[in-house]
């Protein structure tokens, strides 16, 4: 798929395909590998020499799919998301050495179908997965023999003619004869057989798996499908006991689906050891959560559970001394199995697997959402769960709950409709540098749209008038980064929103963060109530969504730091050097435009175009390569996914990267753009734009 190619022509051919979703990787990798066999062999005469040639070519294909260079192997393993690279090689070997002629032809037909259905890939993938599941009709006996069928769904008939009758009831002692099927004979005069429908998987206790709780179409069982006490609410009820948290060696023992990690009950929470450096972060969190934990109406809203399917990754990224994460990406999701949000989140975690060395916490709200099976193969994915948010509060405030619940010393929040690109990890260092004991607020990237009211603002219809006090920054995008020092701000914001559920809610005590420059946050927290101020708990118009409230609460505290824009529209990655000189200009805050940092993309809701973008990012970020780019003044048809030229080049995999990567020039060597200039690093961007207005750029570079 969009993963990088292995050594040899077969590997490079596969690299020209987009991913189509992690769930479709099995099918698509096989299609890539079969391309050589079909194009070079099936069109030839089927004589003995031709068959010998095909066998030799198949063996060559298997060898070519395995990288010979250790450096290539490492690069491809990264590009393929780790274990998925191995699966791709195994599939290529199967096609080259095992697949029958009919199987090869069938795969070629499927490949053609995929190419002709480029705008409908998710539906194609679902259709393939549904028909390709291994839990179908399997032979259980020839005519006259006993047929043992655990599911008790048996049919009798002629496989060649595809003529069958089904049994109304099947017992273990039943034989494969017409009398077991009310003497019906679907194919008179021919020897028949029986088939058992294995649509039902079984747990260790012999009872069927609830496949609605498991990913995929029943390819394998899962803890949730066999958990007879399934449910977050039941897991939460168990936390009320006073017993201490389980030792790490006892996490997720037996068939438990969820394991409590953290809650308001400190005895039941997995806190750092006393001498661990993370104790400071734990103290900030404990003091920040006090009011949230004291309110009985919010019982369980801060409890965090581990999805036990991801226990191995959890143990890999945490330690005996502390189960906080030093640095982590955090996203949040909910909804049903196989929803669009699953596909969006899959692209996000895939991009992090490709371009980051940090873990990603996927915070799932409720127990309806089913993480895809493929996520378990990505070593940096951790799945936590929290109870659904209280009624009358927008789902998007789960973003704040996820940031608090993730236990990240330094975090970057990403929505599911985002992906990262090379360089995004550097934002962790910038976050650690900027958000401290003396500046304890999250930082958001500048929004592409100014929501201030001024003459000539093309977005005046979206002007934000709900908050009448001073705006200390331009409107920012709700993709915050934070350190543990920002947890006091986040807990206060969440509490204020909870209290605003009623029009005249209960007032709260909030920390006087305006004093931090003089006293520091820890001093304020340890002073307790004397360092708090009263706030009315009644609902305000700016509480409707998380982005509104983040901006207002930052303005109210006098916060002044915002990131230069690193969450860019996908189309901006493919415009070559053609960008407006003063991108996202406004006369008050950014008269020279907003600096753009090509580290991540937002608004990646369209799975297919995002898949294409990730393919290019993967192929084109492998270092220096010889590009055959036309004049920098020309737009390229290949830069439009699904265009005739893009499909044409896809059929010439050896030339794919050298031409398609031109779409992103000069972003490989110069990923920052401001005021008509490209820069090799954020550190090179000046405070004042050369030849510009003379105003400082205001936003902070990572």
C-alpha positions in Angstrom: 0.0 0.0 0.0 1.1 3.5 0.7 3.9 1.9 2.6 7.3 2.1 1.1 8.6 -0.4 -1.4 11.0 -3.2 -0.8 14.1 -3.9 -2.9 13.6 -4.7 -6.5 10.9 -3.9 -9.0 8.1 -5.8 -7.2 8.6 -3.7 -4.0 8.7 -0.4 -6.0 5.5 -1.5 -7.8 3.7 -1.9 -4.5 4.8 1.4 -3.3 2.8 3.1 -6.0 -0.5 2.0 -4.4 -2.3 4.0 -1.8 -3.1 2.3 1.5 -6.9 2.1 1.0 -7.2 1.7 4.7 -5.3 -0.7 7.0 -8.2 -3.1 6.9 -7.7 -3.5 3.1 -3.9 -4.0 3.2 -4.1 -7.8 2.8 -6.0 -7.6 -0.4 -4.1 -4.7 -1.9 -0.6 -6.0 -1.1 -1.5 -9.2 -3.0 -2.8 -7.2 -5.9 0.5 -5.3 -6.1 2.5 -8.5 -6.2 0.3 -10.1 -8.8 0.8 -7.2 -11.2 4.1 -8.6 -12.5 2.7 -12.1 -13.0 -0.5 -11.0 -14.8 1.1 -8.4 -17.1 4.2 -10.5 -18.0 2.9 -14.0 -18.0 -0.9 -14.4 -18.5 -0.7 -12.7 -21.9 1.8 -15.3 -23.2 1.0 -18.7 -24.8 0.5 -21.4 -22.2 3.2 -23.8 -23.5 5.6 -25.8 -21.3 8.4 -23.2 -21.8 6.0 -20.4 -20.9 4.9 -22.2 -17.7 8.6 -22.7 -16.7 9.2 -19.0 -17.4 6.2 -18.1 -15.2 7.5 -20.2 -12.4 10.9 -18.6 -12.6 9.3 -15.2 -12.7 7.3 -16.0 -9.6 10.3 -17.1 -7.7 12.1 -13.9 -8.8 9.0 -11.9 -7.5 9.3 -13.5 -4.1 13.0 -12.7 -3.9 12.4 -9.2 -5.1 9.8 -8.5 -2.5 12.3 -9.1 0.3 14.8 -6.2 0.8 18.4 -7.3 0.7 19.8 -4.1 2.4 19.4 -3.8 6.2 18.9 0.0 5.8 16.2 -0.6 3.2 14.6 -3.1 5.5 14.5 -0.6 8.4 13.1 2.1 6.2 10.4 -0.2 4.7 9.5 -1.5 8.1 8.9 2.1 9.3 7.0 3.0 6.1 4.8 -0.1 6.4 3.9 0.4 10.0 6.2 -2.3 11.4 4.6 -5.8 11.3 2.5 -4.9 8.3 5.7 -4.9 6.2 6.2 -8.6 7.0 2.6 -9.4 6.0 3.1 -7.7 2.7 6.2 -9.8 2.0 4.3 -13.0 2.9 1.5 -12.1 0.6 3.8 -11.4 -2.3 5.4 -14.8 -1.8 2.0 -16.5 -1.7 1.1 -14.9 -5.0 4.4 -15.8 -6.6 4.7 -19.4 -5.4 1.3 -20.7 -4.4 -1.6 -18.9 -6.1 -3.3 -20.8 -8.9 -4.0 -19.4 -12.3 -7.6 -18.7 -11.4 -6.6 -17.0 -8.2 -4.2 -14.7 -10.1 -7.0 -13.9 -12.6 -9.4 -13.2 -9.8 -7.0 -10.8 -8.2 -6.4 -9.0 -11.5 -10.1 -8.5 -11.8 -10.2 -7.1 -8.3 -7.3 -4.8 -9.1 -9.2 -3.5 -12.1 -12.3 -2.9 -10.0 -10.3 -0.9 -7.5 -8.8 1.3 -10.2 -12.2 2.0 -11.7 -13.7 2.7 -8.3 -11.2 5.2 -7.1 -13.9 7.5 -5.6 -15.5 4.7 -3.7 -12.6 2.9 -2.1 -14.1 2.5 1.4 -17.2 0.8 0.1 -15.0 -1.4 -2.1 -12.9 -2.4 0.9 -16.0 -3.2 2.9 -17.4 -5.4 0.1 -14.1 -7.3 -0.3 -13.8 -7.8 3.5 -17.3 -9.1 3.8 -16.9 -11.6 1.1 -13.4 -12.6 2.0 -14.0 -13.4 5.6 -12.7 -16.9 6.5 -15.8 -17.8 8.4 -17.9 -19.1 5.5 -19.1 -22.5 4.2 -16.5 -25.3 4.7 -16.6 -28.9 3.9 -17.6 -31.2 6.8 -18.2 -34.5 5.0 -19.0 -36.4 1.8 -22.3 -38.1 1.2 -23.0 -40.8 3.7 -20.4 -39.5 6.3 -21.0 -37.9 9.6 -20.8 -34.1 9.6 -19.7 -32.4 12.8 -20.7 -28.8 12.7 -20.4 -26.6 15.8 -22.7 -23.8 14.4 -25.4 -26.4 13.5 -25.9 -24.6 10.1 -25.4 -27.4 7.5 -26.2 -27.6 3.8 -26.3 -30.6 1.4 -25.6 -30.5 -2.3 -23.4 -30.2 -5.3 -20.5 -27.7 -5.1 -19.9 -27.8 -8.8 -23.5 -26.9 -9.7 -23.8 -24.7 -6.6 -27.1 -26.4 -5.8 -27.9 -26.8 -2.1 -30.6 -27.5 0.5 -30.3 -26.4 4.1 -31.0 -28.5 7.2 -33.6 -27.1 9.6 -31.9 -28.8 12.5 -28.6 -30.5 12.9 -27.4 -32.9 15.6 -23.8 -34.2 16.2 -24.9 -37.7 15.1 -26.5 -36.6 11.8 -25.2 -38.0 8.6 -24.7 -36.3 5.2 -27.6 -38.0 3.5 -30.8 -36.8 1.8 -32.9 -38.1 4.7 -31.3 -35.5 7.0 -32.6 -32.8 4.7 -36.3 -34.0 4.4 -35.3 -36.3 1.5 -34.5 -33.3 -0.7 -32.0 -34.0 -3.5 -30.7 -30.8 -5.0 -28.6 -32.7 -7.7 -30.1 -36.1 -8.6 -27.7 -38.7 -9.9 -24.5 -37.0 -8.6 -22.4 -37.6 -5.5 -23.0 -34.8 -3.0 -21.3 -33.4 0.1 -22.2 -31.4 3.2 -20.8 -28.0 4.2 -20.9 -26.4 7.7 -21.3 -22.6 7.9 -18.6 -21.3 10.3 -20.1 -17.9 10.8 -19.9 -18.3 14.6 -16.7 -18.2 16.5 -16.6 -19.7 20.0 -15.1 -18.6 23.3 -13.1 -20.9 25.6 -16.3 -21.6 27.6 -17.9 -23.0 24.4 -20.4 -20.1 24.0 -20.4 -18.1 20.7 -18.5 -14.9 20.4 -20.4 -11.7 20.2 -18.8 -10.6 16.9 -20.4 -7.1 17.1 -17.9 -6.3 19.8 -14.9 -7.6 17.8 -13.2 -5.9 14.9 -13.4 -7.2 11.3 -15.9 -9.9 10.2 -15.0 -12.6 12.7 -11.5 -13.3 11.6 -10.6 -13.9 15.2 -12.1 -13.7 18.6 -11.6 -10.8 21.0 -11.9 -10.2 24.7 -15.0 -8.1 24.5 -16.8 -10.8 22.5 -16.3 -13.3 25.2 -16.6 -11.1 28.3 -19.8 -12.1 30.1 -19.6 -8.9 32.3 -18.9 -6.6 29.3 -19.4 -2.9 29.7 -17.6 0.2 31.0 -20.4 0.9 33.5 -19.8 -2.5 35.0 -16.1 -1.9 35.1 -16.7 1.5 36.7 -18.9 0.0 39.4 -16.1 -2.4 40.4 -13.7 0.6 40.9 -15.7 1.7 44.0 -13.9 -0.9 46.1 -11.1 0.2 48.3 -8.7 -2.5 47.1 -5.4 -1.2 45.7 -4.6 -1.1 42.0 -3.4 -4.4 40.4 0.4 -5.0 40.0 1.5 -4.6 36.4 1.9 -8.4 36.1 -1.8 -8.9 36.9 -3.2 -6.3 34.4 -5.9 -7.8 32.2 -5.5 -11.3 33.6 -8.2 -13.8 32.6 -10.9 -12.5 30.2 -11.2 -8.9 31.4 -11.8 -6.5 28.6 -11.1 -3.2 30.5 -8.6 -2.5 33.3 -9.0 0.5 35.5 -5.9 2.8 35.3 -6.8 6.0 37.0 -9.7 7.4 38.9 -10.5 10.0 41.6 -9.9 7.2 44.2 -6.1 7.5 44.6 -5.9 4.0 46.1 -7.3 2.6 42.9 -5.1 4.7 40.6 -1.7 3.8 39.1 0.4 6.7 40.4 4.2 7.2 40.0 6.5 5.9 42.7 7.5 8.5 45.2 11.0 9.1 43.8 10.0 9.2 40.2 10.3 12.6 38.3 6.7 12.2 37.2 5.6 12.8 40.8 5.6 16.5 40.1 3.1 16.0 37.2 1.0 13.8 39.5 0.8 16.4 42.2 -0.3 19.1 39.7 -3.0 16.7 38.4 -4.2 15.7 41.9 -4.6 19.3 43.0 -6.2 20.4 39.7 -8.9 17.6 39.8 -10.0 18.2 43.4 -13.2 20.1 42.6 -14.1 17.8 39.7 -13.7 14.7 41.9 -15.7 16.3 44.8 -18.8 16.8 42.7 -21.0 13.6 43.0 -22.8 14.5 39.7 -19.5 14.0 37.9 -18.8 10.6 39.3 -16.7 8.6 36.9 -16.1 11.4 34.4 -12.3 11.2 35.1 -12.0 7.4 35.3 -9.7 6.0 32.6 -9.6 2.3 31.6 -7.1 0.4 29.4 -8.6 -1.6 26.5 -6.9 -4.9 27.3 -6.4 -5.7 23.6 -3.6 -3.1 23.8 -1.9 -4.4 27.0 1.3 -5.2 25.2 1.7 -1.7 23.9 0.8 -0.2 27.2 3.5 -2.2 29.0 6.0 -1.2 26.3 5.4 2.5 26.7 5.1 2.7 30.5 7.3 1.5 33.3 7.3 0.1 36.8 8.2 3.5 38.1 5.5 5.5 36.3 2.7 4.8 34.0 2.6 8.4 32.7 3.8 8.9 29.1 6.7 11.3 28.7 5.5 12.5 25.3 2.4 11.4 23.4 -0.1 12.3 20.7 -3.7 12.1 21.9 -6.9 11.8 19.9 -10.5 10.9 20.8 -13.3 9.0 19.2 -16.7 7.4 19.7 -19.5 5.9 17.7 -20.3 2.6 16.2 -18.2 -0.1 14.6 -17.0 0.6 11.0 -18.0 4.2 11.2 -16.4 7.0 9.2 -14.6 8.0 12.4 -12.8 4.7 12.4 -11.5 5.3 8.9 -10.4 8.8 9.8 -8.6 7.6 13.0 -7.0 4.8 11.0 -5.3 7.4 8.7 -4.2 9.4 11.7 -2.6 6.5 13.6 -1.1 5.2 10.4 0.6 8.6 9.8 2.0 8.6 13.4 3.3 5.1 12.8 5.0 6.4 9.6 6.5 9.7 10.8 6.8 9.6 14.6 8.7 7.8 17.3 6.1 8.7 19.9 3.0 6.8 21.1 -0.5 7.8 20.3 -3.3 7.5 22.8 -6.7 6.9 21.2 -9.3 7.8 23.9 -12.5 5.9 23.2 -15.7 7.2 24.8 -18.2 4.5 25.7 -17.9 0.8 24.7 -19.7 0.8 21.3 -16.6 1.8 19.2 -14.5 -1.2 18.1 -10.8 -0.5 17.4 -9.8 -2.1 14.1 -7.8 -5.3 14.3 -4.9 -3.7 12.4 -4.3 -1.2 15.1 -2.9 -3.9 17.3 -0.1 -4.4 14.9 1.1 -0.9 15.3 3.4 -0.8 18.3 2.8 2.8 19.2 -1.0 2.7 19.5 -2.6 2.7 23.0 -6.3 2.5 23.4 -7.9 3.9 26.6 -11.6 4.2 27.4 -13.7 6.6 29.4 -17.4 6.7 30.2 -19.6 8.9 27.9 -19.7 12.6 28.7 -22.6 13.8 30.8 -25.8 14.9 29.0 -26.2 18.5 27.7 -22.4 18.8 27.0 -21.1 18.6 23.5 -19.2 15.4 22.5 -16.2 17.6 21.6 -15.5 18.4 25.2 -14.2 14.9 25.4 -11.1 16.4 23.9 -10.5 18.1 27.2 -11.2 14.9 29.1 -8.8 13.0 26.8 -6.0 15.5 27.5 -6.5 15.2 31.2 -7.0 11.4 31.2 -4.0 10.5 28.9 -1.4 11.1 31.6 1.0 12.7 29.2 3.8 14.9 30.6 3.9 16.6 27.1 1.1 16.1 24.7 -0.1 17.0 21.3 -3.9 16.7 20.7 -5.0 15.7 17.2 -8.5 15.3 15.9 -9.3 12.1 14.0 -9.5 14.2 10.8 -5.8 15.0 11.0 -2.6 13.4 9.9 1.0 14.2 10.7 3.9 14.7 8.4 7.7 14.4 8.9 8.8 17.0 11.5 5.8 17.0 13.7 7.7 15.4 16.6 9.7 18.6 16.9 6.6 20.3 18.3 7.1 18.2 21.5 10.3 20.1 22.2 8.7 23.4 21.5 5.8 22.6 23.8 8.1 21.6 26.6 10.0 24.9 26.1 7.0 27.2 26.1 4.5 25.7 28.6 6.0 25.9 32.1 5.3 26.6 35.7 5.4 30.3 34.7 3.2 29.9 31.6 0.7 27.1 32.4 -1.6 27.4 29.4 -2.1 25.1 26.4 -1.0 26.5 23.1 -3.2 26.4 20.0 -2.2 27.0 16.3 -3.5 30.2 14.7 -6.8 29.6 12.9 -6.8 30.1 9.1 -9.8 32.3 9.6 -9.9 35.6 11.5 -13.1 35.9 13.5 -12.6 39.5 14.5 -15.0 42.0 13.2 -13.3 44.6 11.0 -14.0 46.3 7.7 -13.3 44.1 4.7 -13.0 40.8 6.6 -14.3 38.2 4.1 -15.3 36.0 7.0 -17.3 38.7 8.8 -20.3 36.3 8.9 -18.3 34.2 11.3 -17.2 37.1 13.6 -17.2 36.0 17.2 -19.2 38.5 19.3 -20.2 36.3 22.3 -17.3 37.5 24.4 -17.1 41.3 24.8 -13.9 41.6 26.8 -10.4 42.0 25.4 -9.1 39.4 22.9 -5.4 38.8 23.6 -4.8 36.8 20.5 -6.4 36.1 17.1 -8.9 33.2 17.1 -7.0 29.9 17.4 -7.7 26.4 16.2 -8.6 23.8 18.8 -5.6 21.5 18.2 -3.8 22.2 21.5 -0.5 21.1 22.7 0.2 21.1 26.5 2.4 20.0 29.3 1.3 18.9 32.7 1.5 22.5 33.8 -1.6 23.2 31.8 -3.8 20.7 33.6 -5.0 23.2 36.1 -6.4 25.4 33.3 -7.9 22.3 31.6 -9.6 21.0 34.7 -11.1 24.5 35.5 -12.4 24.8 31.9 -14.0 21.4 32.1 -15.6 22.0 35.5 -17.0 25.4 34.3 -18.5 23.7 31.3 -20.1 20.9 33.4 -21.6 23.5 35.8 -23.0 25.3 32.8 -25.2 22.4 31.9 -28.0 24.3 33.6 -28.7 27.9 32.6 -28.1 28.9 36.2 -25.5 26.4 37.3 -23.5 26.2 40.5 -20.5 28.6 40.8 -17.0 27.3 40.8 -13.6 28.2 42.3 -11.0 28.7 39.7 -7.2 29.0 40.0 -5.8 32.6 39.8 -3.6 31.8 36.9 -2.9 35.5 36.3 -0.5 35.4 39.2 1.7 32.6 37.8 4.3 34.9 36.3 5.1 36.2 39.8 4.5 33.1 41.9 4.6 30.0 39.6 1.8 27.5 39.3 3.0 25.0 41.9 3.0 27.7 44.6 -0.5 28.7 43.6 -1.8 25.1 43.8 -0.2 24.4 47.1 -1.8 27.6 48.6 -5.2 26.0 48.0 -8.4 28.1 48.3 -6.5 31.3 49.0 -5.3 31.2 45.4 -8.7 30.7 43.9 -11.4 33.0 42.6 -15.1 32.6 42.2 -16.7 32.2 38.8 -20.4 32.1 38.0 -21.4 28.6 36.8 -24.2 29.8 34.5 -24.2 28.9 30.8 -22.7 31.4 28.3 -23.0 31.5 24.5 -19.2 30.8 24.2 -19.6 27.5 26.0 -21.3 25.7 23.1 -18.1 24.0 21.7 -14.6 23.3 22.9 -12.9 25.7 20.4 -15.0 28.6 21.6 -14.4 28.0 25.2 -10.6 27.4 24.8 -10.2 30.7 23.1 -12.4 32.7 25.6 -10.7 31.1 28.6 -7.3 31.9 27.2 -8.2 35.5 26.5 -9.8 35.9 30.0 -6.5 34.7 31.6 -4.4 37.0 29.4 -2.6 34.2 27.6 -0.7 35.4 24.6 1.1 32.5 22.9 -0.2 30.7 19.8 1.7 28.4 17.4 2.3 29.4 13.9 0.0 27.3 11.7 1.1 23.7 11.6 -2.4 22.1 10.9 -2.8 22.9 7.2 -5.5 22.0 4.7 -4.5 18.9 2.6 -4.6 20.9 -0.6 -1.8 23.2 0.6 0.7 20.2 0.4 0.1 19.8 -3.3 0.4 23.3 -4.7 4.1 23.1 -5.4 5.6 26.6 -4.7 2.3 28.3 -5.6 1.1 29.9 -2.3 -0.3 33.4 -1.8 2.4 35.6 -0.3 0.3 36.8 2.7 -1.7 33.6 3.4 -4.5 34.0 6.0 -3.7 37.8 6.3 -5.6 40.1 8.6 -4.7 43.7 9.3 -4.8 43.5 13.1 -2.8 40.4 14.0 -1.0 39.1 10.9 -0.6 41.9 8.3 2.1 39.9 6.5 0.1 36.6 6.6 0.3 33.6 8.9 3.5 31.5 8.7 2.8 28.0 7.5 4.6 24.9 8.9 4.1 21.8 6.9 4.1 19.4 9.8 0.5 18.2 9.8 -2.8 18.4 8.0 -6.4 19.0 9.2 -9.7 18.4 7.5 -8.7 15.0 6.2 -12.3 13.7 6.3 -12.2 12.3 2.8 -10.5 9.0 3.2 -9.4 8.5 -0.4 -7.7 11.9 -0.9 -6.0 11.5 2.5 -4.9 8.1 1.5 -3.3 9.5 -1.6 -1.6 12.3 0.3 -0.2 9.8 2.8 1.2 7.8 0.0 3.0 10.8 -1.4 4.3 11.8 2.0 5.6 8.3 2.5 7.3 7.9 -0.8 8.7 11.5 -1.0 10.1 11.7 2.5 12.7 9.0 2.0 15.5 11.4 1.4 17.1 12.8 -1.7 15.9 11.4 -5.0 16.2 12.5 -8.6 13.0 14.4 -9.4 12.0 15.1 -13.0 10.0 18.3 -12.2 9.0 20.7 -14.9 9.2 24.5 -14.4 8.2 25.7 -11.0 5.7 27.9 -12.8 3.6 25.0 -14.0 0.8 23.2 -12.1 0.8 19.4 -12.6 -2.1 17.2 -13.4 -0.6 14.4 -11.4 -1.1 16.4 -8.2 -4.8 15.7 -8.5 -5.7 12.3 -7.1 -7.8 10.3 -9.6 -6.7 12.5 -12.6 -5.8 10.8 -15.9 -2.1 11.5 -15.4 -2.0 10.3 -11.9 -3.6 6.9 -12.9 -1.2 6.7 -15.9 1.9 7.2 -13.8 0.6 4.7 -11.2 1.0 2.0 -13.9 4.7 2.9 -14.2 5.9 2.4 -10.6 9.5 2.9 -11.3 8.7 6.5 -12.4 6.0 7.2 -9.9 8.0 8.8 -7.0 10.3 10.8 -9.3 7.3 12.5 -10.9 4.6 12.6 -8.2 7.0 14.0 -5.6 7.2 17.2 -7.6 3.7 18.0 -6.3 5.2 18.7 -2.9 8.4 20.6 -3.8 10.0 22.6 -2.2 8.5 21.2 1.1 11.1 18.4 1.5 14.0 20.8 2.0 12.0 23.8 3.1 8.9 23.0 5.1 8.1 26.5 6.3 6.5 29.3 4.3 6.0 33.0 5.3 5.5 36.2 3.4 6.6 34.7 0.0 9.7 33.0 1.4 10.5 29.3 2.0 12.7 28.3 5.0 14.6 25.1 5.8 13.6 25.0 9.4 11.3 26.9 11.8 14.4 28.4 13.5 15.4 30.2 10.4 12.1 32.2 10.2 12.7 35.8 11.2 10.6 37.7 13.7 9.9 40.4 11.1 9.1 39.6 7.5 11.8 41.0 5.0 10.2 43.7 3.0 6.9 43.4 4.9 4.9 45.6 7.3 7.6 45.8 10.0 5.2 44.1 12.5 6.4 41.1 14.5 5.0 37.7 13.3 3.3 37.2 16.8 2.9 33.4 16.5 5.6 31.0 18.0 7.6 28.6 15.9 7.9 25.1 17.2 
